[in-house]
Amino acid sequence: ANRIYTWEEYLNLPDITFVLKDDVYWTITPAHYMEGVVSKKTGEEWIARKEDESKMLHNRIYLDEPDGTVLGSLAMINHDILFDIEGKRIGLARAVC
């Protein structure tokens, strides 16, 4: 099961840096790897960038996949990403999006 974090725990989470081939560094902040838990009462999802101490969050990076790691779409925010399937490569560029 995916662990649930409090707002206070979220504030203390580190940035995560992936070191890719050729010394390419991809740093992801907690706002880009944590996601608000959907409220059972309202059905609304909470955005991690909004301060609200009553909200709960969960991780969107999955390290237990059989063929590697899965990064949620939040990790891709502010990046242009090119998936080169034939070349088995990923291209990353910072972007405003």
Secondary structure, DSSP 8 states (H G I E B T S, - for coil): ---EEEHHHHHT---EEEEEGGGEEEEE-GGGTEEE---TTT-----TTS--TT-EEEE-EEEEETTEEEE-GGGGTTEEEEEETTTTEEEEEE---
